[in-house]
């Protein structure tokens, strides 16, 4: 088997990336259960769809570097292509210093965004996606970024499992993130994060936690309001942001508990 080669490309080579299909088969979805209106936590339950179907981004989104360049300043982006011989088999794109929704506004300044990652349907199962993910993460790390953020929806269960295998953490469930897009309005937006600098991230969390030490229960909701901004909430969203523990069967959730020593996030019971 020919070894896979990954390289960064410029605009003149974007057609290589454009030639890689971006589609996946939907056989199950993650349904969001909100307990006590959300204050009791969220639980994701994997359910089979009655009739599997294929989501094809290329057919109606123009989801490729040439189309992105018409919307964003990509001068600081990293665009990578994996090839097997002369054949492009996968690609990844990392956005730097670009206000790309939903990874914008109140997010940390050293957040790089994995804007796209794809593997040709005929080449999946070879580990190409994992190589691309690591290559993109290493590139962002060398640029001095401390965290990689990415977004997917609750109908892309294979992608969710992939991100878990790469070591990502689900940081937010936005139940109404696609409400303005009729074709996917029923899906939840899932925001994932991958630590590029564990020591720096540990220091950041310690700084956040020390801010709220010594506060009593009467300040529960004011603390929550502050944490929304410190933990990258955007105005008008309906999601809880926290570190979630995930079980292999996708019976996972989040519980919010207030205590005298401060506000703590506790994992909900796995189902």
N, C-alpha and C positions, 0 to 999 in steps of 0.2 A: 504493500500500500504506500502510495506517495505521501511524504510528510506534508503537513500543513504549514504554510508560510503566512505570517501576518505582517502587514506593513501599513504605515500611515500614508494616506493619499491626499493629493490636492485636487482642486476643481477640474483640472484637465483629465483626471481619472475617475470622476464621479460616475460615468457610464458603467464602470465595473461594478460599483455598488448598486446602481439602478437595476442591474441584470439579476439581482438576487431576489426571488419572490419573498413576500412578507405575508404569510397566511398561516393559519392554524385551525385545527379541527376542534370544535366544541362538543364534548360528550358529557360534561358536567359543569355545574356552576357553584359558586359559594354564596349561599343565601345568608344575609345578615339578620340576626335576631337581636333586637334592642330590648334590654330588660329595664323595667322601670323608666321608660322613656329615654334610655341611654345612660342614666346615672347609675344604674345597676350593672352596667357593662354591656359589651357586645359579644355575640357568639357567632362564629362562622360555621355553617353546616354545609357540607358538600352534598349536592343532590344531582342525580342523573337527569339529563334533559330527555324529553319524550322522543325527540327526533334530532339526532346529531346533525350538525351543519358546519360549514367552513366559513370562517371570517377571513376575508381577503382585503387587506388594506390597500394594496396597489390598485385595485379595480375602481376605487372611488375617492381615495384620499390624496393621490399623488405623493405617497409617503416615501420620499427619497431625497438625497442631498440637493439635487437640482431644484426641487420644490421648496425645501427648507431655506435655501439661499435667497429665495424671493421674499421671505418673511423676516429672517433674522440676519444679523451681522455674524457670520460664521468665521471671522478672521482668527478667533482664538479657539475654535472647536477642534477636536481631534476626530478625524474620520478614518476608520480602519477597515481593511478588507483582508479576509482570509482566502487564500487560494490553494488549490490542489493542482500542482502543475500550472497550467495557464487558465484553469477554470476557477472563477470566483465562487466560493461555497458558503461564505458568511460575511457579516459585517457588523460594525458597532460604531456608534457616534456618541461623543462626550461633549456636552455644552459647558463652556466656562463663561462666567460673568454675563449671562444672558437671562433676561426675565422670562423664562419659559414656564407657563402655568402647568402644574400647581407648585412647582419648585421655585417660588419667587417671594418677594416682599419680606416676610419675617423669618425666612430661613437664615441659617448661619452664613457668614460671608465666605467661608472656605468650603462651601458645598459645590461639588461638581455634579452634573446631571448626566446620567446615562440615558440619553435621549432616545436611543434605538439600539437594539441588538437583534440579529436575525441569523438564521441558518437555513440554507436551501432545504426544502422538504425532503429531497432525495438523499441528503447528506446527514440527516439527523441521527443521533445515536453513536456518533464517532467521537464525542467529546469536544467538538469544534466550538460549541457555545461556551463551555467552561474556559477554553483557551482564550477566546475573545474577551470574556468577562475579566479574566485575570490581566490580560494585556491592557485593557482600558483602565482598570483600577490602578495598575502600576504606572501608567502614563499620567493619570491625575495626581497620584502620590508624588511623582517626581516634579510635578508643577507646583507642589506645596499645598495641595488641598487635603483636608482632614476627613472628609466624608463624601461618599458617593450616594446620591439620591436617585430614585427611579419610580416610575408609576406604571401600574397595570390595572386592569379591571377584573371584577370578580368572575367573569366568564372565561378568563384565561388561566385555568387551573394548572396546565402544564408549566406556564411561566412562573406561577407562584411556587410550585415545587422546585423548579430550577433555581430560583433566587434563594430559597431556603438552603439548598445544597451548596450554594456558593458562600453561605455564611451571612446572608442579609437578615435584617430584623424588620418585621412589619411595624412601622411607626405610627400609621394613621389609617383609619377606615372612614372614608367620606361617603356617607350613604347617598348623598344627592349631588355628587361631583359631576355627573354627566346629565343632569336634569335638562340642560339646554340642547342635548343631542338626542333626538327622538329614537334613533336606531339603537342606542345603548342606554337610554335613560333609566332602564330598570336595573342596570348594573351598579355596583358600588365601586368607587375609586379606592385603590389600595396603594399607599405610599410606602416604599421600602427604603432602607438605609443600610449602607455598608461602611464600616469604619476603616478608614485608610491610615489613621494615626491613633491607635488605642490609648496611648498615654495622654495625648492632647484632649481626646474626648472624655477620658476619666477626669481630667482637671476641670473641664467645662461643666460636667455633671456635678462635681463636688462644689463648684462655685454656685451653681443654681440651688442645690440643696441647702447650702449654708445660708442663703438669703432668707429662707423661711424657718430656720431653727428658732425655737422659743415662742412661736406664735400659737395662740390657743384656738379652740374650735370656733370661736365667734368670728374668726377671720377666714373661715373655710372658703367662702365664695370669692372674697377679694383675692385670696391666694390663688384660687383657680384662674381668676381673670388674669393675674400677672403671669402665671405659668403658661397660659395660652400664647402670650407673646414670646415668652422665653423659649417655649418649645415649638415654635413655628406654626402657630395657628394663624389663619388668614381671616379677616373680618367676614362674617356672614356664613362661615362654614359650619357644618353640623357633624364634626368628628372629634373623637377623643384621641389625643396624641400621647403615646407611652410606649414602653418596651413590652412586647407581648411574648409570652412563652407559647410555643406552638407544638402541638402533637402531630404525629405523622398522619393521622386520619382527618386532619382539619377540623377537629372538634376543639376550637380554641376560643378564648374570650378574654375579657378585661373587666376587672372590678375596681371601682374607686372607693377608697375608704378614708375617712377623716379621723385623726387621732390627736390627742393632746400634744404629742411631740411633733406633729406636722402632718402634712398630706402625703399619703403613700398610695402607690399603685400596687394592687394585688391581683394575681392571675385568677380568673374565674375557673370554676370546675370544668375540666375537659369532658366533652361528651363523645 
